């Protein structure tokens, strides 16, 4: 949460700085850029992945849970056990993609930005995290994702101020997780999911290209929790979770 607040403060600082700079700009560049029917570009960005976690309380509320004794466990998990998990910390990732934009009107554009995103979430539990491949407990369990991103967004732009133009975006996206999932993963994810997306940004027009900085939130609409691991692995880390919805924050830099 602290990292997200820092991101928001950073974005507000950039936007206010851009606004102040735009008031002093004298020479306008690319005055016909927004009149193009179609234009393309590329995008680079940083992201943070998060989970909205809903846990079974107790774990016995999950009809698929069956107790099993494990030799190294300090505490055996039974039907009445309270096993809770949440994201321990925000881990930065990165995003690359292509920008394609279709002009719908003076202030509206339809944007399709296919890309590739890499990220990680660290799940912490209120019990020790044991894995059959380790003889010591872990402080958290790492869930890594590699997404193929397919966002389709509407961009609404305010009036241009010299070489600057603020905007908002909204729409949806489909993401396909192409990272490999093994049968022994303590927590696995479904491969595909839908997202609602919204954000704000600022266009700045240079002599030969337009540069944009954009902050976007993607809210997962599907339960992304996959099946529990094989019974050779401890299944209760996955079975304690009722729902995992993926949330993503992305800070992007567009070059068009």
Steps between C-alpha positions, in 0.01 A plus 500: 500500500785742580655438157168571329471830690851593388400427140193723531703785652756465221229515232342809656842668513561424131155624398536828690849549359370440147215742556735772624735445208213510249405849613842631392536320167496734198564290185241234418624174348311234301189715469332251262602182685156444655332532160648169378246221458746231612842518662737258673776497757650298782475500878729418791386479858536374854230308683407354834283189532265445792232256613162563658498192725194340659583217742287216632439549873558235620666294228244226561241716322668388178322175407813378319724518807623175658743507797836333452793471739838633388815408692663847511188701582509663843121521493278246327223656292149377590147597399489776761837657414512865399744520207518852361707651222556840344752675276807572712661776294480675164763381250572720194470340156514637147285524189574545128246539223375651177270802480232516231250786506187570292352849496129497588453875529668821607536386861463120480729218387465121503827346611627142478828436681609134476802430713695276733518546878723334758424511870499324835286477813625383839234318700554496877312266736427506871674160518839378381525445125645156425590364159604141427813633328623689810601370842439843659177703506468801270383846609272529196400319182586666170239496221654620172304593187583577139197657333403551140297822530211594270350828628235687298448851635314823433714812539328831574725804463458847645571808290863540403701758699797600284694170477314312773170316519368309804271201449314215665465141381250224573417161354582134542775248441560129461824356638647157435757373750758302302730415792539130565304344786625178658290242682702566818434878511352586839267756338422491128308746284259464212654603171250763380297781652300817432575841648329837532747782439509872574770761524628851435783633288672801351605548136797721417579592139864519396637599161483152344292285736246504781602377845240392757518399864206292619390342829248216468322262737381158378243323718457127448145379443564124529609267776852409385561220752601179323478141624698392810833320451545125483456318832878457525505871589324683784160592359368710787679817384281499192190348661488774765432756225146552378571765236798674340429803284795655324551878518771684307638853517696616193704815445555528124708718270360520146697612194279575197 
